[in-house]
Amino acid sequence: MTRTMPWGASDSAPPLSATALKLAAALLRKASELLEGRAARVAAAAQAEAQAAAEELLAADAQTVEFHPIFRDAGAPEGALYVNGKLVGVVSGVNRL
């Protein structure tokens, strides 16, 4: 036996605002999935690039590796990484190695 509530019909359609909210939620979920996939691809490419750069440094048989952690140190930018006297990159957010 099924009881219906006295204040609403059981076969009434949901209001248009509820349908719009469900549609918006579905669109946001799909956009989130797409952005997550894009972020994963960008992160993988950045990691592969960093790995290739590290392997290149290892293969270069570097004689001298310098890291300048603070800006006042010899006029080098903060986080500057030098190999054989040549600036090869800047490590952001790192104060010491």
C-alpha positions as CSV (number, residue, x, y, z in Angstrom):
1,M,0.0,0.0,0.0
2,T,1.4,3.4,-1.0
3,R,0.5,6.5,0.9
4,T,0.7,9.9,-0.7
5,M,1.3,13.0,1.3
6,P,-1.7,15.4,1.5
7,W,0.3,18.5,0.6
8,G,1.7,17.3,-2.7
9,A,0.9,15.0,-5.6
10,S,3.2,12.0,-6.0
11,D,3.4,12.3,-9.7
12,S,4.3,16.0,-10.0
13,A,7.5,16.9,-11.9
14,P,10.3,18.6,-10.0
15,P,10.4,22.4,-10.2
16,L,12.4,24.0,-13.0
17,S,14.9,25.4,-10.6
18,A,15.8,21.8,-9.4
19,T,16.2,20.6,-12.9
20,A,18.5,23.6,-13.7
21,L,20.6,22.9,-10.6
22,K,21.0,19.3,-11.6
23,L,22.1,20.3,-15.1
24,A,24.5,22.9,-13.7
25,A,26.0,20.3,-11.3
26,A,26.4,17.8,-14.2
27,L,28.2,20.4,-16.3
28,L,30.5,21.4,-13.4
29,R,31.3,17.7,-12.8
30,K,32.2,17.2,-16.5
31,A,34.3,20.4,-16.6
32,S,36.1,19.3,-13.4
33,E,36.9,15.9,-15.0
34,L,38.2,17.6,-18.2
35,L,40.4,20.0,-16.2
36,E,41.7,17.2,-14.0
37,G,42.8,15.3,-17.1
38,R,44.4,18.4,-18.6
39,A,46.3,19.1,-15.3
40,A,47.6,15.5,-15.2
41,R,48.9,15.8,-18.8
42,V,50.6,19.1,-18.0
43,A,52.1,17.7,-14.8
44,A,53.4,14.7,-16.6
45,A,55.0,16.8,-19.4
46,A,56.6,19.1,-16.8
47,Q,58.0,16.1,-14.9
48,A,59.3,14.5,-18.1
49,E,61.0,17.8,-19.0
50,A,62.6,18.1,-15.6
51,Q,63.8,14.5,-15.7
52,A,65.3,15.1,-19.1
53,A,67.1,18.3,-17.9
54,A,68.4,16.4,-14.8
55,E,69.7,13.6,-17.0
56,E,71.4,16.1,-19.3
57,L,73.1,17.7,-16.3
58,L,74.3,14.3,-15.1
59,A,75.6,13.4,-18.5
60,A,77.4,16.7,-18.9
61,D,80.1,15.7,-16.4
62,A,79.7,18.9,-14.5
63,Q,82.9,20.0,-12.7
64,T,81.3,22.7,-10.5
65,V,77.7,23.0,-9.3
66,E,76.8,26.2,-7.3
67,F,73.6,27.1,-5.6
68,H,73.0,30.7,-4.4
69,P,70.2,30.6,-1.8
70,I,69.9,34.3,-1.0
71,F,69.6,37.4,-3.2
72,R,72.5,39.2,-1.5
73,D,74.9,36.4,-2.4
74,A,77.2,37.6,-5.2
75,G,74.3,39.3,-6.9
76,A,72.7,36.0,-8.0
77,P,69.0,35.8,-8.1
78,E,67.4,33.9,-5.2
79,G,67.5,30.1,-5.8
80,A,70.0,30.4,-8.7
81,L,71.5,27.1,-9.8
82,Y,74.8,27.3,-11.8
83,V,76.7,24.5,-13.5
84,N,80.3,25.2,-14.5
85,G,79.6,28.9,-14.0
86,K,76.5,29.0,-16.4
87,L,73.1,29.7,-15.0
88,V,70.9,26.6,-15.7
89,G,67.8,27.5,-13.7
90,V,66.2,29.0,-10.7
91,V,64.7,26.9,-8.0
92,S,61.7,28.9,-6.7
93,G,60.7,28.7,-3.0
94,V,64.0,27.0,-2.0
95,N,66.3,28.8,0.4
96,R,68.9,26.1,0.8
97,L,69.9,22.7,-0.5
